[in-house]
Amino acid sequence: MNSKETAANRFPFSSASSSSAPLRLCVNLLSLLLFASPLLAQQASVTQLTSDVYLFRFGFHSNIFVVTAEGVIATDPISPQAAPLYLREIRKVTDQPVRYVIYSHDHTDHIGGGSVFQPDGARFVAHQSALPVIRGRGVQAIVPPDLLVGDEHELRLGGKLVRLMHLGRIESESNIAIYLPQDKVLMWVDAVRSYGVPYRYLEGTDLRHFRRALQKVEKLDIDHLVHGHGPSTDKSQVTLFRRYFDDLDRFTRQEMKKYPVSEHRRTSGQRDPHLFFDTYIQRIASRSHARMRSGYSQLGGFESWGSKNAERMVVFFLHELPFE
């Protein structure tokens, strides 16, 4: 029997008597689950970063877990599909209970599925600004955090120190960097990416906070940087992002000085305020982006997201910087 015939028999959606519909539905759902389980398992993988710290990957998402003599410190449970596989991989390494589950920030795609850790009595940790957002969204798969932290917090378990650092509004007001100084591992999700330029218009990010955070993180002793998507990288990526923003800042300032808003008002002839600002932002951004090309065109997404980064920088100067 060929693959097409096999699929047709396993998913019998062809017409039949109405009395058999409930049975067929059950069979179909069971078949989907049987197919889905090995496929999901193939998406899950674990890499040992240090003697105690492990990188877990599920599809496009990643996190870490830390094994100690007194229990496990887990991070972002990702989703209801990923979390059981995450726990399974932890159990392959240790039978110690999961004592803490740390949320990197409030975004749903990183923190769903934490209920699998509740039987261990785990405490769920997040920045204090995450709780009202999580409650407001009402996503049942997300376990609300019960240990809320401020700008600096230290967790200690089994001789392991974990520093939680709130570095400002980066993708989310609740974003925290998770730093293990003994292992030289930093998990900083949705901030520095290894696969290309910063995300689109840097939605949810205060550029002032981000640039200060990059400067601070660059001073940390880091061998492994985990950014929540894909494989880990190292601190050189932090330096790259810091230089990227330094150059984008500098080029944007220079282009705006050459062609200020007052000049655009005099020469553009635009009366529609929407078009007036759109054409100004696009003009400055395109020139800044072009000047960035020689140094950063090798980065993934430079032509698409890089242009959006440039637009975001212009908007920042127009609407945010003057009020500092």
C-alpha positions in Angstrom: 0.0 0.0 0.0 1.4 3.4 -0.9 1.6 6.4 1.4 -1.4 8.0 -0.1 -3.5 4.9 0.5 -2.2 4.6 4.0 -3.2 8.1 4.8 -6.6 7.7 3.3 -7.3 4.6 5.4 -6.0 6.2 8.6 -8.0 9.4 8.0 -11.3 8.0 6.6 -13.1 11.3 5.9 -15.0 9.8 2.9 -18.8 9.7 3.1 -20.4 7.1 5.3 -23.6 6.6 7.3 -24.3 9.3 9.9 -24.5 6.6 12.6 -20.8 5.9 12.2 -19.7 9.6 12.5 -18.9 9.6 16.2 -16.8 6.5 15.9 -15.0 7.9 12.8 -14.3 11.1 14.7 -12.7 9.2 17.6 -10.6 7.1 15.3 -9.5 10.2 13.4 -8.5 12.1 16.6 -6.6 9.1 17.9 -4.8 8.8 14.6 -3.8 12.5 14.7 -2.5 12.0 18.2 -0.5 8.9 17.2 1.0 10.8 14.3 1.6 14.0 16.3 3.4 12.5 19.2 6.5 11.3 17.3 6.5 14.5 15.2 6.5 16.7 18.3 9.2 14.5 19.9 11.4 15.1 16.9 11.1 18.8 17.5 12.6 18.5 21.0 16.3 18.4 21.7 18.7 19.0 24.6 22.3 20.3 24.5 24.5 20.3 27.6 26.0 23.8 27.9 27.9 23.3 31.1 28.1 20.5 33.8 24.8 21.7 35.3 23.1 23.8 32.6 21.1 22.4 29.6 19.6 24.0 26.6 16.2 22.7 25.6 14.9 23.4 22.1 11.4 22.9 20.7 10.8 24.0 17.2 11.8 27.6 17.0 11.8 28.2 20.8 14.5 27.4 23.4 15.1 27.7 27.1 17.5 26.3 29.8 17.2 24.2 32.9 19.7 24.0 35.7 20.3 20.8 37.7 21.4 21.1 41.4 21.6 18.7 44.3 18.5 20.2 45.8 16.3 20.4 42.7 15.9 21.8 39.2 15.6 25.4 38.1 13.5 25.5 34.9 12.7 28.5 32.7 10.1 29.3 30.1 7.8 26.3 29.6 7.0 27.5 26.1 3.7 25.9 25.3 1.3 23.0 26.4 2.8 21.0 23.5 6.4 21.7 24.5 6.2 21.5 28.3 5.6 17.7 28.7 8.6 17.1 26.4 10.6 19.6 28.4 9.8 17.7 31.6 10.6 14.4 29.9 14.1 15.7 29.0 14.7 17.0 32.5 13.8 13.6 33.9 16.3 12.0 31.6 19.0 14.0 33.4 17.8 13.9 37.0 15.0 12.8 39.2 15.2 15.9 41.3 12.0 17.9 41.5 11.6 21.2 39.7 11.7 23.8 42.4 11.5 27.0 40.3 10.1 27.9 36.9 11.3 31.3 35.8 9.4 33.3 33.2 11.7 35.5 31.0 8.8 37.8 30.3 5.0 37.7 29.8 4.7 36.8 26.1 2.4 33.8 25.7 4.5 31.9 23.2 7.3 31.4 25.8 5.4 30.7 29.1 2.5 28.3 28.3 2.2 24.8 29.7 3.8 25.3 33.1 1.1 23.2 34.8 3.2 20.1 34.2 5.6 21.4 36.9 2.9 22.0 39.5 2.9 18.4 40.9 6.5 19.1 42.0 5.4 22.1 44.0 7.4 24.4 41.8 7.3 28.1 42.4 6.7 30.3 39.3 8.9 33.3 39.1 8.5 36.5 37.1 9.0 40.2 37.1 6.4 42.0 39.1 5.0 43.7 36.0 4.2 40.4 34.4 1.4 39.3 36.7 -1.3 41.9 35.7 -0.5 41.3 32.1 -0.8 37.5 32.4 -4.1 37.8 34.4 -5.5 40.3 31.9 -4.9 37.9 29.0 -6.6 35.1 30.7 -4.7 32.3 29.0 -5.6 29.2 30.9 -2.4 27.3 29.9 -0.2 29.9 31.8 0.3 29.4 35.5 0.3 32.8 37.2 3.7 33.6 38.9 3.6 33.4 42.7 7.1 34.8 43.3 7.4 38.3 41.9 10.8 40.0 41.7 11.9 43.6 41.2 14.9 45.0 39.2 17.4 42.8 40.9 16.9 39.4 42.6 19.0 36.4 43.5 17.8 32.8 43.6 20.0 30.2 45.3 19.4 26.5 45.2 21.9 23.6 45.8 24.9 25.9 45.7 23.8 27.5 42.4 23.3 31.3 42.1 20.9 32.7 39.6 20.7 36.5 39.1 17.5 37.9 37.7 18.0 41.3 36.2 15.3 43.6 34.9 17.1 45.7 32.3 14.2 47.8 31.1 11.4 47.6 28.6 12.8 45.2 26.0 10.1 43.5 24.0 8.1 43.7 27.2 8.0 45.7 30.4 8.5 42.4 32.3 11.6 41.1 30.5 14.3 39.8 32.8 17.8 38.5 32.0 18.6 35.2 33.7 22.3 35.1 34.6 24.3 32.2 36.1 27.7 33.7 36.9 29.2 30.4 38.0 28.4 28.8 34.7 28.9 32.0 32.6 25.4 31.4 31.0 23.0 34.2 30.2 19.4 33.6 29.1 18.0 36.9 27.7 14.9 36.2 25.6 13.8 38.2 22.6 16.6 40.7 23.0 19.8 39.7 21.2 19.2 37.2 18.4 21.8 35.0 16.7 20.0 34.6 13.4 19.9 38.2 12.2 19.0 41.9 12.9 16.7 43.0 15.7 13.0 42.2 15.4 11.0 44.4 13.0 10.1 47.8 14.6 11.4 46.5 18.0 7.8 46.4 19.2 7.5 46.8 23.0 11.1 48.0 23.3 12.4 51.3 24.7 15.5 52.0 22.6 17.1 53.9 25.5 16.6 50.9 27.8 17.9 48.5 25.2 21.1 50.4 24.5 21.9 50.8 28.2 21.1 47.1 28.7 23.5 46.0 25.9 26.3 48.1 27.4 25.6 46.5 30.8 25.4 42.9 29.5 28.6 43.4 27.5 30.5 43.7 30.7 29.3 40.4 32.1 31.4 37.2 32.0 29.4 35.1 29.4 30.4 32.0 27.5 26.8 31.0 26.4 24.0 33.3 25.4 20.5 31.8 25.1 18.1 34.1 23.4 14.9 32.0 23.4 14.9 31.1 19.7 17.3 28.6 18.1 20.8 27.5 19.3 22.8 29.4 21.9 25.5 31.9 20.9 28.1 33.8 22.8 28.8 37.4 24.0 30.1 38.5 20.6 26.5 38.8 19.5 25.8 41.3 22.3 28.8 43.4 21.1 27.5 43.1 17.5 24.0 44.4 18.5 25.6 47.2 20.6 27.6 48.3 17.6 24.6 48.0 15.3 22.6 50.4 17.4 25.5 52.7 17.9 25.9 53.0 14.2 22.2 53.3 13.5 21.9 56.0 16.1 24.8 57.9 14.6 23.7 57.7 11.0 20.1 58.6 11.8 21.2 61.7 13.7 23.4 62.7 10.9 20.7 62.3 8.2 18.2 64.2 10.3 20.6 67.0 10.8 21.2 67.2 7.0 17.5 67.1 6.3 15.5 68.4 9.3 11.7 68.2 9.6 11.5 72.0 8.9 13.2 71.4 5.5 10.8 68.7 4.7 7.9 71.0 5.6 9.3 73.6 3.2 10.1 71.4 0.3 7.7 68.3 0.4 4.5 70.1 -0.3 2.6 67.5 1.7 -0.6 68.8 3.4 -1.8 65.4 4.7 0.0 65.0 8.1 0.0 61.2 7.7 1.9 61.4 4.4 4.0 64.2 5.7 5.5 62.1 8.5 5.5 58.9 6.4 7.6 60.4 3.7 10.0 62.0 6.1 10.5 58.8 8.1 11.0 56.8 5.0 13.5 59.2 3.5 15.7 59.4 6.6 15.4 55.6 7.3 16.3 54.6 3.8 19.4 56.8 3.9 20.4 55.5 7.3 19.7 51.9 6.2 21.8 52.3 3.1 24.8 53.6 5.2 24.4 50.5 7.4 24.7 48.1 4.5 28.4 48.0 4.2 28.8 46.8 7.8 25.8 44.7 8.4 24.3 43.4 5.1 25.6 39.9 6.0 23.1 39.7 8.9 19.9 37.7 8.3 16.9 39.9 7.5 19.0 43.1 7.0 17.1 44.2 3.9 13.6 43.6 5.4 13.8 44.0 9.1 16.9 46.2 9.0 14.9 48.9 7.1 12.2 48.6 9.8 14.8 49.0 12.5 15.9 52.2 10.8 12.3 53.5 10.7 12.0 52.8 14.4 15.1 54.8 15.1 13.7 57.8 13.2 10.4 57.6 15.1 12.3 57.4 18.3 14.1 60.7 17.6 10.9 62.4 16.4 8.7 61.4 19.3 10.6 60.1 22.3 14.1 61.6 22.5 13.0 65.3 22.7 11.2 64.6 26.0 14.2 63.2 27.9 
